[in-house]
């Protein structure tokens, strides 16, 4: 009588999933930094808040780096 044990094979290794989660975290951080900038008074426009370095430079760069990390995690070869 054979022992019917099933083994679960994952598509990626543990390190791939770590890189994937790090990449998703960096993407989420970028979108969080990109959000906000609203005003309580709709007649007031604060250009310095909306067009700050954080929203125009830093946040999109973090999102692109996060996408790069997730792509790397997908293409990383298993040992």
C-alpha positions in Angstrom: 0.0 0.0 0.0 1.4 3.4 -1.1 1.5 6.4 1.2 -0.5 9.1 -0.6 1.4 12.2 0.5 0.9 15.3 -1.5 3.7 17.9 -1.6 2.9 21.5 -2.4 5.4 23.0 -4.8 5.4 26.8 -4.8 6.1 28.7 -8.0 8.9 30.8 -6.4 11.4 30.4 -3.6 11.1 32.1 -0.2 13.5 34.9 -1.3 11.4 35.7 -4.3 8.3 36.2 -2.1 10.4 38.4 0.3 11.4 40.6 -2.7 7.9 40.7 -3.9 6.5 41.9 -0.6 9.3 44.5 -0.3 8.4 45.8 -3.8 4.7 46.0 -3.0 5.6 47.8 0.2 7.7 50.4 -1.7 4.9 50.9 -4.2 2.4 51.5 -1.4 4.7 53.9 0.3 5.1 55.8 -2.9 1.3 56.1 -3.4 0.9 57.2 0.2 3.5 59.9 -0.3 1.8 61.0 -3.5 -1.6 61.4 -1.8 -2.9 64.4 0.1 -2.5 68.1 -0.6 -6.2 69.0 -0.2 -7.4 72.2 1.2 -10.3 72.8 3.6 -11.3 76.0 1.7 -12.0 75.2 -2.0 -11.2 78.8 -3.0 -7.6 78.5 -1.7 -5.0 76.9 -4.0 -1.7 76.0 -2.3 0.7 75.5 -5.2 3.7 74.7 -2.9 1.8 71.8 -1.3 0.6 70.3 -4.6 3.8 70.7 -6.5 6.2 69.8 -3.8 9.3 67.6 -4.3 7.7 64.8 -2.3 4.7 64.5 -4.7 6.5 65.3 -8.0 9.9 63.7 -7.6 10.2 61.3 -4.6 6.8 59.5 -4.7 6.9 58.5 -8.5 10.5 57.5 -8.1 9.6 55.2 -5.2 6.7 53.7 -7.3 9.1 53.0 -10.2 11.7 51.4 -7.9 9.0 49.3 -6.3 7.9 48.0 -9.8 11.5 47.3 -10.5 11.9 45.2 -7.4 8.7 43.3 -8.1 9.9 42.5 -11.7 13.2 41.4 -10.3 11.5 39.1 -7.8 9.6 37.5 -10.7 12.6 37.0 -12.9 15.0 35.9 -10.2 16.1 32.3 -10.8 15.6 29.6 -8.2 18.7 27.8 -6.9 
